[in-house]
Amino acid sequence: MTRRRKDLHGIDTSLWPRVDTNALPLEQRTIFGARQRAIDLYVGGESIRLIEEQTGINRRQLYFLLDRCLMNDVNGRVIGYPGLVKYKHFATYTRTTALKVAHHAGGVGLVGAFSVLLERYPVLATWINQQIRDRTVILRQISTNGVLKTRFVKQRPIFTTCQRPNFSTLSACSERFLLCLNR
């Protein structure tokens, strides 16, 4: 069947960001290659049936991948070919449920809590960015059991900095965060 979506005519993939396929593991490289070939065949005007036969990408997948590639990133640019990389996420997490006040140190149910804190107190977000820029606090990536994690490493004492007058309006939650930073 050669029926094509009308909203996908005139796609110019020459302007799309590229992907360094050599950086992908072999399995992902194979999947990416089939997906890229399917997109290129579609843009080249080939029939959906031929695309399905040559790449193994069915119509539903093809349209999903096209829509994903045509999404805009946070800077307003088209995502392009990176949208074909398996497991790559482009949307940011937004917490939809309210935070419960009585949470234990286990951290269960706190996904997105830090983002909520920074949205509620923009002065805190600005302060943290400034601390990182001034190298008072350094974010260091460490490897533990093959998984990369980040750690705050303090260069200079920052607790006294947090006691400035402009931080007096922060809630107990943000103060606890700042105390954790100082440990």
Secondary structure, DSSP 8 states (H G I E B T S, - for coil): -----GGGTT--GGGS----GGGS-HHHHHHHHHHHHHHHHHHTT--HHHHHHHH---HHHHHHHHHHHTSB-TTS-B--GGGGSTT---S-----S---S---TT-TT-TTHHHHHHHH-HHHHHHHHHHHHTTSEEEEEEEETTEEEEEEEESS--HHHHTSGGGTT--HHHHHHHHHHH-
